[in-house]
Amino acid sequence: MPFSWKNQKSPIVALSPMADMTDAPFGKIIREVVLRYVSESRLVIFREMISSEAVTRGNEKTLAMAKIPDSERPVVQQIFGAKPEVMAKAAKLVADKFHPEAIDINMGCPVYKMTSSFNGAALMKDAELATKIVREVKAVVDIPVSVKMRAGWSDHKECIEFAKLIEEAGADLITVHGRTKAQAYSGLANREVVARVKESVSIPVLYNGDIFTWEDYFKALDETGCDGALIGRGALGNPWIFAQIEQQLAGAAPMEVTLRDRIDTALTHLDYHLAHYGEKSLPTFRKHLAWYFKGVEGFKPYKPTAMTATDKEVIAQTLEEFYVNSTK
């Protein structure tokens, strides 16, 4: 059966697209961790955004980012850009070559590098352009098209009317991050306004923002009435969050993450990272390693060695030493 948002098991559980983080190795370890604890997963992985301009130019690095191993599916590929014709061409190229289950359009990234070129959240300031992008992408692909947006540029209420227009343009699903562009990643997400978006449209709406534990997921859905949620920073160094949510949904007690789980999963993720990017890519894994052990009691003395190591065995040995000394 073709992928459809309306046919997904409710509530939807999804990994949010995060630049430089939600790549193939991260998707693989998350999917693997979930399937250790549930026999059938509802998890949907949103891949990190790729440039529509780079896709249409045939940029090899960008196209490599869009490859999807079958073990990760279902996968939604996010694209960004400000030119409707380029976005449509890129969406079709990605759909035809890599066959993601759906396409997501980034209208929410708040960073200056994006908004200064009228990408990401800047599109919320031009509803005519934004809706044209949605219509033109929808016209050339036969898979669902969604939009990820912010609560607004500077006013939280801006997203309500904007969401209605995006639905009218043909979007199959909307994700709303509860912060405005002006807030970036500071302050708290506004769940009340996301609830109003959900009430204002008939297509599925996913919530995004401030979900760091499995309990947060259920609280967010309760407060917004959304059809599911995307989890971003709460999944960094914490792939177990999805398994815990799915266990709770299945009526089982969510697992407790042990130090052994943390070390073994981090090292397996490292193996996947090196296999994907090459043996010299170890330094680029440090951002993930830092998240795996952020706030873990007793890790501070081991952090300098682990975070500066250029050899996988040094990291493994350091983590094992930490484990032995922590469990004496």
MARMI-714687 format. One record per residue: residue in one letter; x, z, y of N, C-alpha, C in turn. Coordinates in steps of 0.2 Angstrom, whole numbers. Atoms other than C-alpha are relative to their C-alpha. Layout:
BEGIN
<atom "a" <X Z Y> <X Z Y> <X Z Y>>
...
END
This chain:
BEGIN
<atom "m" <4 0 -6> <0 0 0> <4 0 6>>
<atom "p" <-4 1 -6> <7 -5 17> <0 7 4>>
<atom "f" <-1 -6 -4> <13 10 28> <-5 0 6>>
<atom "s" <5 -1 -6> <-1 16 40> <0 8 2>>
<atom "w" <0 -7 -2> <-1 32 51> <-6 3 -2>>
<atom "k" <6 -3 1> <-19 35 48> <-1 1 -8>>
<atom "n" <0 -2 7> <-16 35 29> <5 5 -2>>
<atom "q" <-5 -6 2> <-2 48 30> <-3 6 -1>>
<atom "k" <2 -6 2> <-5 64 22> <0 5 6>>
<atom "s" <0 -5 -6> <-10 77 36> <1 7 -2>>
<atom "p" <-3 2 -6> <-2 86 44> <6 -4 -1>>
<atom "i" <-7 4 0> <13 74 47> <6 4 1>>
<atom "v" <-6 -4 -1> <30 81 45> <5 -5 1>>
<atom "a" <-5 5 -2> <44 71 54> <6 2 3>>
<atom "l" <-7 -1 -3> <62 71 59> <0 -4 7>>
<atom "s" <0 3 -7> <63 67 78> <6 -4 1>>
<atom "p" <-6 4 -1> <75 53 83> <4 3 6>>
<atom "m" <-4 -3 -5> <90 60 92> <7 -4 0>>
<atom "a" <-6 5 0> <105 49 98> <6 4 -2>>
<atom "d" <-6 -2 3> <121 51 89> <-1 6 -6>>
<atom "m" <1 -5 5> <113 63 76> <-4 -2 -6>>
<atom "t" <5 2 6> <98 56 66> <2 -7 -3>>
<atom "d" <-3 6 3> <109 43 57> <-2 0 -7>>
<atom "a" <2 1 7> <108 37 39> <3 6 -4>>
<atom "p" <-2 -6 4> <119 52 32> <-5 6 1>>
<atom "f" <4 -6 -2> <108 65 41> <-7 -1 -4>>
<atom "g" <7 2 3> <92 56 35> <1 1 -8>>
<atom "k" <-1 -1 7> <99 56 17> <0 7 -2>>
<atom "i" <-1 -7 2> <104 75 16> <-7 3 1>>
<atom "i" <6 -4 -1> <87 80 24> <-5 -2 -6>>
<atom "r" <5 2 6> <77 69 11> <2 4 -6>>
<atom "e" <-3 -3 6> <88 76 -3> <-2 7 0>>
<atom "v" <2 -7 0> <85 94 2> <-7 1 -1>>
<atom "v" <8 -1 1> <66 92 3> <-1 -1 -7>>
<atom "l" <2 2 7> <65 84 -14> <3 5 -5>>
<atom "r" <-2 -5 4> <75 99 -21> <-6 5 -1>>
<atom "y" <5 -5 0> <60 110 -18> <-8 -3 0>>
<atom "v" <7 3 1> <44 98 -18> <1 -6 -4>>
<atom "s" <-1 6 4> <41 85 -30> <-2 -7 3>>
<atom "e" <3 6 -4> <32 73 -18> <0 2 8>>
<atom "s" <-1 -2 -7> <37 74 1> <-5 -5 4>>
<atom "r" <4 3 -5> <26 69 16> <5 -2 6>>
<atom "l" <-5 1 -6> <42 68 27> <1 -7 2>>
<atom "v" <-1 7 -3> <44 53 39> <6 1 4>>
<atom "i" <-6 0 -4> <61 50 46> <0 -5 6>>
<atom "f" <-1 4 -6> <63 43 64> <7 -1 1>>
<atom "r" <-7 1 -1> <80 35 66> <1 0 7>>
<atom "e" <-2 0 -7> <90 37 82> <-1 -7 3>>
<atom "m" <2 6 -3> <86 24 95> <6 -5 0>>
<atom "i" <-5 6 -1> <95 7 96> <-2 -4 6>>
<atom "s" <1 5 -6> <96 -5 111> <-3 -6 -2>>
<atom "s" <3 7 2> <85 -20 110> <4 -5 3>>
<atom "e" <-5 5 -3> <98 -29 121> <5 -1 -5>>
<atom "a" <-5 0 5> <111 -25 108> <-2 -4 -7>>
<atom "v" <3 3 6> <100 -30 93> <-1 -8 1>>
<atom "t" <1 7 -1> <96 -47 101> <7 -4 1>>
<atom "r" <-6 3 -1> <114 -50 105> <4 0 -7>>
<atom "g" <-3 0 7> <118 -47 86> <6 5 0>>
<atom "n" <-5 -5 0> <129 -32 90> <1 3 -7>>
<atom "e" <-1 -3 7> <137 -27 73> <-1 7 -1>>
<atom "k" <0 -7 1> <138 -9 76> <-8 2 1>>
<atom "t" <8 -2 -1> <119 -8 82> <-3 -2 -6>>
<atom "l" <4 2 6> <113 -18 67> <2 4 -6>>
<atom "a" <-2 -4 6> <123 -7 55> <-4 7 1>>
<atom "m" <4 -6 -1> <113 8 63> <-7 -1 -3>>
<atom "a" <7 1 2> <97 0 58> <-1 -1 -8>>
<atom "k" <1 1 8> <101 -2 39> <-3 6 -3>>
<atom "i" <4 -5 3> <89 8 29> <1 1 -8>>
<atom "p" <-1 0 7> <94 14 11> <-7 2 -2>>
<atom "d" <7 -1 3> <78 15 0> <-1 8 -1>>
<atom "s" <0 -7 1> <82 33 -3> <-3 4 6>>
<atom "e" <2 -4 -6> <77 38 15> <-7 -1 2>>
<atom "r" <7 2 -2> <60 29 16> <-5 6 -1>>
<atom "p" <2 5 -6> <48 30 25> <4 2 6>>
<atom "v" <-4 -1 -6> <59 27 40> <-3 -4 6>>
<atom "v" <2 3 -6> <53 23 58> <6 -2 4>>
<atom "q" <-6 1 -4> <66 14 68> <-2 0 8>>
<atom "q" <1 0 -7> <66 18 87> <4 -5 4>>
<atom "i" <-4 4 -5> <71 5 100> <-1 2 7>>
<atom "f" <1 -1 -7> <73 6 118> <2 -6 4>>
<atom "g" <-1 6 -5> <73 -7 133> <-5 0 5>>
<atom "a" <5 1 -5> <64 -12 148> <-3 -7 1>>
<atom "k" <3 6 -1> <61 -30 146> <-4 -2 -6>>
<atom "p" <5 1 5> <45 -34 136> <2 -6 -5>>
<atom "e" <-2 6 4> <52 -51 129> <6 2 -5>>
<atom "v" <-6 -2 4> <68 -43 123> <-2 5 -5>>
<atom "m" <3 -5 5> <59 -28 115> <-3 -3 -5>>
<atom "a" <4 4 5> <48 -40 106> <4 -3 -5>>
<atom "k" <-5 3 4> <62 -50 100> <4 4 -5>>
<atom "a" <-4 -5 4> <72 -35 94> <-4 3 -5>>
<atom "a" <5 -3 5> <57 -27 85> <-1 -5 -5>>
<atom "k" <1 5 6> <54 -43 75> <6 -1 -4>>
<atom "l" <-7 1 4> <73 -45 71> <1 6 -5>>
<atom "v" <-1 -6 4> <73 -27 65> <-5 1 -6>>
<atom "a" <5 0 5> <57 -28 56> <1 -5 -6>>
<atom "d" <-2 5 5> <62 -44 47> <6 1 -4>>
<atom "k" <-6 -1 4> <79 -39 42> <1 6 -3>>
<atom "f" <-1 -6 3> <78 -21 38> <-6 4 -2>>
<atom "h" <6 -2 2> <60 -18 35> <-2 8 0>>
<atom "p" <2 -7 -1> <57 -1 42> <-8 1 -1>>
<atom "e" <7 0 1> <40 6 39> <-4 0 6>>
<atom "a" <3 0 -7> <36 7 58> <5 -1 5>>
<atom "i" <-4 0 -6> <43 4 75> <-2 5 5>>
<atom "d" <2 -5 -5> <44 17 88> <3 -2 7>>
<atom "i" <-3 2 -7> <47 13 107> <1 6 4>>
<atom "n" <-3 -6 -4> <57 26 117> <-3 -1 7>>
<atom "m" <2 0 -7> <48 30 133> <0 8 2>>
<atom "g" <-1 -7 -1> <54 48 133> <7 3 2>>
<atom "c" <-7 -2 -1> <73 49 134> <1 2 8>>
<atom "p" <-1 -2 -7> <77 59 150> <7 -1 3>>
<atom "v" <-7 0 -3> <96 56 152> <0 -6 5>>
<atom "y" <-1 5 -6> <102 47 168> <2 -7 -3>>
<atom "k" <-3 6 2> <111 34 158> <-6 -5 -2>>
<atom "m" <6 4 2> <94 28 151> <-5 -1 6>>
<atom "t" <5 1 -5> <82 31 166> <3 -4 6>>
<atom "s" <-3 4 -6> <94 23 179> <-1 -7 -2>>
<atom "s" <1 8 2> <92 6 169> <-8 -1 -1>>
<atom "f" <7 1 1> <73 9 169> <-2 0 -8>>
<atom "n" <2 -2 7> <73 14 150> <-2 7 -1>>
<atom "g" <3 -7 2> <66 29 141> <-5 2 5>>
<atom "a" <5 -4 -4> <56 41 152> <-2 -4 6>>
<atom "a" <2 4 -6> <57 29 167> <-6 -5 -1>>
<atom "l" <6 4 1> <44 18 159> <-6 3 2>>
<atom "m" <7 -4 -1> <31 32 162> <-1 -1 8>>
<atom "k" <1 1 -7> <33 27 181> <-3 -7 1>>
<atom "d" <3 7 -1> <27 9 178> <-4 -1 -6>>
<atom "a" <5 1 6> <12 9 166> <-1 -7 -1>>
<atom "e" <1 7 2> <10 -10 168> <5 -2 -4>>
<atom "l" <-5 2 5> <27 -13 161> <0 3 -6>>
<atom "a" <0 -3 6> <26 0 148> <-6 -3 -5>>
<atom "t" <5 3 5> <9 -7 141> <2 -7 -2>>
<atom "k" <-2 7 2> <16 -25 142> <5 0 -6>>
<atom "i" <-4 -1 5> <30 -19 131> <-3 1 -7>>
<atom "v" <4 -1 6> <18 -12 118> <-3 -6 -2>>
<atom "r" <4 6 2> <7 -27 118> <5 -6 -3>>
<atom "e" <-5 5 2> <22 -39 116> <3 2 -7>>
<atom "v" <-3 -2 6> <30 -29 102> <-6 0 -6>>
<atom "k" <5 0 5> <13 -27 93> <-2 -7 -2>>
<atom "a" <2 7 1> <10 -46 94> <5 -3 -5>>
<atom "v" <-5 3 4> <26 -50 84> <2 3 -7>>
<atom "v" <-2 -4 6> <27 -37 70> <-7 2 -3>>
<atom "d" <6 -2 4> <15 -33 56> <0 7 -3>>
<atom "i" <-1 -7 2> <20 -15 55> <-3 5 6>>
<atom "p" <2 -4 -6> <14 0 65> <5 1 5>>
<atom "v" <-4 0 -6> <20 2 83> <-2 7 3>>
<atom "s" <2 -7 -4> <21 20 91> <4 0 6>>
<atom "v" <-3 -2 -6> <27 27 107> <2 7 0>>
<atom "k" <-2 -7 -1> <37 43 110> <1 0 8>>
<atom "m" <0 -1 -7> <34 49 128> <2 7 2>>
<atom "r" <0 -7 -3> <37 64 139> <-7 2 2>>
<atom "a" <6 -2 -3> <24 75 146> <-2 -3 7>>
<atom "g" <1 4 -6> <27 65 162> <7 0 4>>
<atom "w" <-7 1 -4> <41 61 175> <1 7 3>>
<atom "s" <-1 -6 -4> <39 77 186> <-7 5 -1>>
<atom "d" <7 -3 0> <20 82 183> <-2 0 -7>>
<atom "h" <2 0 7> <15 87 165> <-7 -4 -1>>
<atom "k" <7 3 1> <-3 80 168> <1 -8 0>>
<atom "e" <-1 7 0> <5 62 170> <-1 -3 -7>>
<atom "c" <0 3 7> <5 60 151> <-7 -2 -2>>
<atom "i" <7 0 3> <-14 61 149> <-2 -8 1>>
<atom "e" <3 7 -1> <-19 44 158> <5 -5 -3>>
<atom "f" <-5 5 3> <-3 36 152> <-1 -1 -7>>
<atom "a" <1 0 7> <-7 40 134> <-6 -5 -1>>
<atom "k" <6 4 1> <-24 32 136> <2 -8 1>>
<atom "l" <-2 7 -1> <-16 16 143> <4 -3 -6>>
<atom "i" <-5 2 5> <-3 16 129> <-5 -2 -7>>
<atom "e" <5 1 6> <-18 17 116> <-3 -7 1>>
<atom "e" <3 6 -2> <-27 3 125> <4 -6 -1>>
<atom "a" <-5 6 1> <-11 -8 124> <1 -1 -8>>
<atom "g" <0 1 7> <-12 -6 105> <4 4 -4>>
<atom "a" <-4 -4 4> <-1 8 100> <-4 3 -6>>
<atom "d" <4 -3 5> <-5 15 83> <1 8 -1>>
<atom "l" <-1 -8 0> <2 33 86> <4 1 6>>
<atom "i" <-4 -3 -6> <9 43 101> <3 6 -2>>
<atom "t" <-3 -7 0> <22 57 101> <1 2 7>>
<atom "v" <-1 -3 -7> <22 68 116> <5 6 0>>
<atom "h" <-4 -5 -1> <37 79 120> <-3 4 6>>
<atom "g" <3 -4 -5> <30 94 130> <3 1 6>>
<atom "r" <-4 -1 -7> <43 93 144> <0 -6 4>>
<atom "t" <-1 6 -5> <44 82 159> <7 -3 0>>
<atom "k" <-6 2 -1> <58 71 163> <5 4 4>>
<atom "a" <-4 -5 -5> <63 83 177> <2 6 -4>>
<atom "q" <-2 -6 4> <64 97 164> <6 -1 -4>>
<atom "a" <-5 2 6> <75 87 152> <-1 5 -6>>
<atom "y" <1 -4 6> <78 100 139> <0 8 2>>
<atom "s" <1 -7 -2> <76 116 149> <-7 2 0>>
<atom "g" <6 -3 -1> <62 128 151> <-4 -1 -7>>
<atom "l" <4 0 6> <47 128 138> <-4 -6 0>>
<atom "a" <5 6 0> <37 113 132> <-7 3 1>>
<atom "n" <7 -2 -2> <19 113 138> <-5 -3 -5>>
<atom "r" <4 2 6> <8 113 123> <-7 -2 2>>
<atom "e" <7 1 -2> <-8 114 133> <-1 -8 2>>
<atom "v" <1 7 -2> <-5 96 140> <0 -4 -6>>
<atom "v" <0 4 6> <-1 89 123> <-7 0 -3>>
<atom "a" <7 -1 3> <-18 96 117> <-5 -4 4>>
<atom "r" <4 4 -4> <-26 87 131> <1 -8 -1>>
<atom "v" <-1 7 2> <-18 71 126> <-3 -2 -6>>
<atom "k" <3 1 7> <-24 73 108> <-8 -1 1>>
<atom "e" <7 0 -1> <-42 76 115> <-2 -7 3>>
<atom "s" <1 6 -4> <-40 60 126> <0 -7 -4>>
<atom "v" <-1 6 3> <-36 47 113> <-2 0 -7>>
<atom "s" <3 0 7> <-42 42 96> <5 -2 -6>>
<atom "i" <-6 1 4> <-25 37 88> <3 7 -2>>
<atom "p" <-4 -6 2> <-14 50 79> <5 2 6>>
<atom "v" <-5 -3 -5> <-4 61 91> <5 5 -4>>
<atom "l" <-5 -5 2> <12 70 86> <3 4 5>>
<atom "y" <-3 -5 -5> <19 85 95> <7 0 -1>>
<atom "n" <-7 -1 0> <37 87 99> <3 5 5>>
<atom "g" <-3 -5 -5> <47 102 107> <-1 7 -2>>
<atom "d" <-1 -8 2> <53 120 103> <-3 2 -7>>
<atom "i" <2 -1 7> <50 119 84> <7 2 -3>>
<atom "f" <-6 -2 3> <65 129 77> <-1 3 -7>>
<atom "t" <1 -3 6> <57 137 62> <-6 -3 -3>>
<atom "w" <6 2 3> <44 133 49> <-7 3 3>>
<atom "e" <6 -4 -4> <32 146 58> <-1 -4 6>>
<atom "d" <1 3 -6> <35 137 74> <-4 -7 -1>>
<atom "y" <4 6 2> <28 121 66> <-7 1 0>>
<atom "f" <7 -1 1> <12 128 61> <-4 3 7>>
<atom "k" <2 -2 -6> <10 137 78> <-1 -5 5>>
<atom "a" <0 6 -4> <13 121 87> <-7 -4 -1>>
<atom "l" <6 4 2> <-1 112 77> <-6 4 2>>
<atom "d" <6 -5 -2> <-13 127 80> <-1 -1 7>>
<atom "e" <1 0 -8> <-10 126 99> <-2 -6 3>>
<atom "t" <1 6 -3> <-11 108 101> <-5 -5 -3>>
<atom "g" <5 4 4> <-23 101 87> <3 -6 -2>>
<atom "c" <-3 7 2> <-10 87 84> <0 -1 -7>>
<atom "d" <0 2 7> <-9 77 68> <6 1 -4>>
<atom "g" <-6 -2 3> <8 83 65> <5 1 5>>
<atom "a" <-5 -1 -5> <25 86 73> <6 -3 -2>>
<atom "l" <-7 2 0> <42 79 76> <5 6 1>>
<atom "i" <-4 -5 -1> <56 91 74> <7 -3 1>>
<atom "g" <-6 2 -2> <72 88 83> <6 5 0>>
<atom "r" <-6 -5 0> <85 101 88> <-1 5 -6>>
<atom "g" <1 -5 5> <77 113 76> <2 -2 -7>>
<atom "a" <-3 2 7> <83 102 61> <7 -1 0>>
<atom "l" <-7 1 0> <101 101 67> <3 6 -4>>
<atom "g" <-3 -5 4> <111 111 54> <-5 4 -4>>
<atom "n" <6 -4 3> <94 116 47> <-4 -5 -4>>
<atom "p" <4 5 3> <88 102 35> <-5 4 -4>>
<atom "w" <4 -4 4> <79 116 25> <-7 1 4>>
<atom "i" <6 -1 -4> <65 117 39> <-5 -4 -3>>
<atom "f" <5 5 3> <56 102 31> <-2 2 -6>>
<atom "a" <2 -2 6> <56 109 14> <-4 6 1>>
<atom "q" <4 -6 -1> <50 126 20> <-7 -2 3>>
<atom "i" <7 2 -2> <35 117 29> <-4 -2 -5>>
<atom "e" <4 3 6> <31 107 14> <-2 5 -5>>
<atom "q" <1 -5 5> <32 122 3> <-6 4 2>>
<atom "q" <6 -4 -3> <20 132 15> <-7 -4 -1>>
<atom "l" <6 4 0> <8 117 15> <-2 -1 -7>>
<atom "a" <2 0 7> <8 117 -4> <-2 6 -3>>
<atom "g" <2 -7 2> <4 135 -5> <5 4 -3>>
<atom "a" <-6 -4 3> <21 141 -10> <4 4 5>>
<atom "a" <-4 -4 -5> <32 154 -2> <6 -4 3>>
<atom "p" <-6 4 -2> <45 145 9> <6 3 -2>>
<atom "m" <-7 -2 2> <63 146 3> <4 4 5>>
<atom "e" <-5 -3 -4> <76 158 10> <6 -4 -1>>
<atom "v" <-7 4 0> <92 149 15> <6 5 -1>>
<atom "t" <-6 -4 1> <107 157 8> <7 -3 3>>
<atom "l" <-6 3 -3> <125 156 14> <3 -5 -5>>
<atom "r" <-2 5 5> <129 147 -3> <-4 -7 2>>
<atom "d" <4 6 -2> <115 134 2> <3 -3 6>>
<atom "r" <-3 3 -6> <122 132 19> <7 -4 -1>>
<atom "i" <-7 3 2> <140 129 13> <-1 -7 -4>>
<atom "d" <1 6 5> <135 117 -1> <-3 -6 3>>
<atom "t" <4 5 -4> <123 107 10> <5 -3 5>>
<atom "a" <-5 3 -5> <136 105 24> <5 -4 -3>>
<atom "l" <-5 4 3> <149 99 12> <-3 -6 -3>>
<atom "t" <3 6 3> <137 87 4> <-1 -5 6>>
<atom "h" <1 4 -6> <132 80 21> <7 -3 2>>
<atom "l" <-7 3 -2> <151 78 25> <2 -5 -4>>
<atom "d" <-2 5 4> <153 68 10> <-4 -6 1>>
<atom "y" <4 5 -1> <139 57 14> <2 -4 7>>
<atom "h" <-2 2 -6> <145 55 32> <7 -4 -1>>
<atom "l" <-7 3 1> <163 50 26> <-1 -7 -4>>
<atom "a" <2 6 4> <155 38 13> <-3 -6 5>>
<atom "h" <4 4 -4> <145 30 27> <5 -3 5>>
<atom "y" <-4 2 -5> <158 29 41> <7 -1 -1>>
<atom "g" <-7 0 2> <174 30 32> <4 6 1>>
<atom "e" <-3 -6 0> <187 43 29> <3 2 6>>
<atom "k" <-3 -2 -7> <194 43 47> <-6 3 4>>
<atom "s" <6 -2 -4> <176 48 53> <-1 7 0>>
<atom "l" <1 -8 0> <178 67 50> <-1 3 6>>
<atom "p" <1 -4 -6> <180 72 68> <-7 -1 3>>
<atom "t" <7 1 -3> <163 64 72> <-5 4 -4>>
<atom "f" <5 -4 4> <155 76 59> <0 7 3>>
<atom "r" <0 -7 -3> <160 91 69> <-6 3 3>>
<atom "k" <7 -2 -3> <144 91 79> <-5 3 -5>>
<atom "h" <5 -2 5> <134 93 63> <3 7 -3>>
<atom "l" <-2 -6 3> <146 106 56> <-1 6 5>>
<atom "a" <2 -6 -5> <144 117 72> <-7 2 0>>
<atom "w" <7 -2 1> <126 117 70> <-2 4 -6>>
<atom "y" <1 -4 6> <126 122 52> <2 7 0>>
<atom "f" <-3 -7 0> <136 138 56> <-2 3 7>>
<atom "k" <1 -3 -7> <129 141 74> <-4 7 -2>>
<atom "g" <4 -7 0> <124 160 75> <1 3 -7>>
<atom "v" <0 -3 6> <129 163 57> <5 6 0>>
<atom "e" <-4 -6 -1> <136 181 56> <7 0 -4>>
<atom "g" <-7 -1 3> <155 183 53> <4 -7 0>>
<atom "f" <-3 7 0> <159 164 55> <5 -1 5>>
<atom "k" <-4 1 -6> <168 166 72> <7 -1 -2>>
<atom "p" <-8 1 2> <186 169 64> <1 -6 -3>>
<atom "y" <-1 6 4> <184 154 53> <-1 -7 4>>
<atom "k" <2 6 -3> <177 142 66> <6 -4 3>>
<atom "p" <-5 4 -3> <193 136 75> <4 -4 -6>>
<atom "t" <-3 4 5> <201 130 58> <-5 -5 -2>>
<atom "a" <5 5 2> <185 122 52> <-2 -5 5>>
<atom "m" <2 5 -6> <181 113 69> <6 -4 2>>
<atom "t" <-6 5 -2> <199 106 71> <3 -3 -6>>
<atom "a" <-2 3 6> <202 101 53> <0 -7 0>>
<atom "t" <1 7 0> <206 83 50> <0 -2 -8>>
<atom "d" <1 1 7> <205 85 31> <-6 3 -3>>
<atom "k" <6 -2 3> <189 87 21> <2 7 -4>>
<atom "e" <-1 -5 4> <198 99 9> <2 6 4>>
<atom "v" <-2 -6 -4> <204 111 23> <-7 3 2>>
<atom "i" <7 -3 -2> <185 112 29> <-3 4 -6>>
<atom "a" <3 -3 6> <180 115 11> <3 7 -2>>
<atom "q" <-3 -6 2> <193 128 8> <-1 6 5>>
<atom "t" <2 -5 -6> <189 137 25> <-7 3 -1>>
<atom "l" <7 -2 1> <171 138 21> <-1 4 -6>>
<atom "e" <0 -4 6> <174 144 3> <3 7 2>>
<atom "e" <-4 -7 -1> <186 158 10> <-6 4 4>>
<atom "f" <5 -4 -3> <172 163 22> <-6 2 -4>>
<atom "y" <5 -3 5> <159 164 8> <3 6 -4>>
<atom "v" <-3 -5 4> <171 174 -3> <0 7 4>>
<atom "n" <0 -6 -4> <174 187 11> <-6 2 3>>
<atom "s" <7 -2 -2> <156 187 16> <-4 3 -5>>
<atom "t" <4 -3 6> <150 192 -1> <3 5 -4>>
<atom "k" <-3 -5 4> <162 205 -6> <-4 6 0>>
END
